[in-house]
Amino acid sequence: MIFTQKLQQAWATSNSMLTVGLDPDPQRFPAELQGRSDAIFEFCRAIIDVTAPYACAIKPQIAYFSAQRAEDQLEALCNYILEHHPGLPIVLDAKRGDIGSTAEQYAREAFERYQADAVTVSPYMGFDTLEPYLSWKSKGVIILCRTSNTGGSDLQFIESADGTPLYLHVASLAAEKWNTSGQCALVVGATFPEEIARVRARVGDMPLLIPGIGAQGGDIPATVKAGRNSQGTGMMINSSRAILYASGGDNWREAAAQAARATRDAINAAR
Ligand SMILES: O=C(O)c1cc(=O)[nH]c(=O)n1[C@@H]1O[C@H](COP(=O)(O)O)[C@@H](O)[C@H]1O
């Protein structure tokens, strides 16, 4: 199923716009998993199982796996999601960006090796570096636009002669020129609701991946009001650490489920 369709269905069936981010840090794992060679898989599998009812997507961050030499565990997790939670889109957060020939390999990595439904990419090197991802017609290409970190302003706020900041150029290009597959989305940080609204005004109903609530302190009602589309949906609002590490004790599964449910409900209350 194509990415946008899978996402639409997930929004509807789970009544949720929460994306659960997988940033597994073994140092923060509960005691029962310490020292196990499959700890990353088991931690993430449990998190997925308990949070899936409250989520519209799962977003594994690839560096947390590759830094631990655990790409095999990420592969196994993606297979697990496809088998046990087939309605849940997998967003591989890799933030790739390189010349076309290399991008072809990154696209194969995301869409073949990990079977992701979508991948995050940087637009910094221009359209020809995005084309290899877009040639996978059913796959989502999620383009960095206005990132959640403070340093994002260093480049994203640079203005062209008519006063338009770079991040809005990215939004316009994504909506008007680059979206050849109809599967593009944009990353906009919850830490900047005003800019979310400006991006939404430029891109119609295009999906937005919005990290920055939870551990980064973004305001949920302001985010939802700024980012919802004409259907009252249109957002994958990501929370990673606030869910993964809601408790370091024996009740870590229940605490993660509770955090996911509370976040889903807070998002829905603002719709
Ligand atoms: O693409 C992302 O997911 C992303 C974009 C962005 O602008 N800011 C951002 O924090 N993220 C990711 O969101 C995750 C952090 O989420 P929290 O733990 O909820 O703060 C990490 O995987 C980041 O790489």
The ligand as a Gaussian input file, in Angstrom:
#p B3LYP/6-31G(d) Opt

LIG

0 1
 O       13.325000      13.949000      11.762000
 C       13.122000      13.883000      12.988000
 O       12.475000      12.970000      13.471000
 C       13.579000      14.991000      13.831000
 C       13.594000      16.243000      13.232000
 C       13.791000      17.385000      14.034000
 O       13.716000      18.508000      13.551000
 N       14.034000      17.215000      15.365000
 C       14.086000      15.970000      15.958000
 O       14.286000      15.912000      17.180000
 N       13.906000      14.852000      15.189000
 C       14.060000      13.500000      15.796000
 O       13.148000      13.300000      16.866000
 C       13.741000      12.438000      17.857000
 C       13.783000      13.121000      19.215000
 O       12.495000      13.067000      19.775000
 P       12.257000      13.349000      21.350000
 O       13.036000      12.320000      22.091000
 O       10.784000      13.232000      21.518000
 O       12.772000      14.733000      21.604000
 C       15.155000      12.123000      17.371000
 O       15.120000      10.875000      16.690000
 C       15.443000      13.239000      16.395000
 O       16.363000      12.836000      15.396000

